[in-house]
């Protein structure tokens, strides 16, 4: 089990959506990276992944010298979590595709 600084592997909810479907859905979502200087040098930077629709935070990527959520899986998970929690986006793509919506 990981910690907040080292969360470990991301578990994909296979019953709802595959990793490929998640990537396709998140790839269409607008995001950008925002940074703020907290001091001097590289260790004084905070980097945040933000939503391009509401400017809300999807997650922290770096604070000072500590790098968080650096893998593609972790960033994808942050974007999907934000889509669901902040924008009520459904992740049941199989059901939507089957019904024609």
Residue pairs with C-beta under 8 A, 6 or more apart in sequence:
1 8
2 8
2 9
5 66
5 68
7 68
7 69
7 74
9 73
10 71
10 73
10 74
10 76
10 77
12 18
12 19
12 22
13 91
16 91
16 92
17 25
17 91
17 92
17 93
17 94
19 73
21 93
21 94
22 76
22 80
22 91
23 76
25 80
25 83
25 89
25 91
25 93
26 76
26 79
26 80
26 83
29 51
29 52
29 53
29 79
29 83
30 51
30 52
30 53
31 49
31 50
31 51
31 52
31 58
31 79
32 49
32 50
32 52
33 47
33 48
33 49
33 50
33 61
34 47
34 48
34 49
34 50
35 45
35 46
35 47
35 48
36 45
36 46
36 48
37 44
37 45
37 46
38 44
38 45
38 46
38 63
38 64
39 64
42 65
43 64
43 65
44 64
45 62
45 64
46 60
46 62
46 63
46 64
47 60
47 61
47 62
47 63
48 57
48 58
48 59
48 60
48 61
49 57
49 58
49 59
49 60
49 61
49 69
49 75
49 78
49 79
50 56
50 57
50 58
51 57
51 58
51 82
51 86
51 87
53 87
54 86
54 87
56 82
56 86
57 82
58 75
58 78
58 79
58 81
58 82
59 68
59 69
59 74
59 75
59 78
59 81
59 82
60 68
60 69
61 67
61 68
61 69
61 70
61 75
62 68
69 75
69 78
80 91
83 89
83 91
84 90
84 91
90 96
